Amino acid sequence: MTKTTIARISVVCIALSILGGCANTIKGMGQDAANTVNATESAGQNIAGAAQ
């Protein structure tokens, strides 16, 4: 597997973990979605920086 593939799989796993955290209310789901976007963006930036 290439670094890009591993990075994508990692980002998906992180996103699923965050979404599974507290999706029991609409408010909680909204917060989880926002956190997922932030975590995914941060992970992408970290991976992009590491690849350079």
C-alpha positions, 0 to 999 in steps of 0.5 A: 500500500502506498502512503496515500492509501494508508492516509485515506484509510486512517482518515476514514477510521478517525472519522468513524471513531469520532462519529460513533462517539456520541451520536445519540442526539441531534445536537450531539450528532452536529457536534460530532460532524463538526469535530469530524470535519476538523479532525479530518482536515487536521489529519490531512494537513499532518499527512501532507506535511509528513509526505513532503 
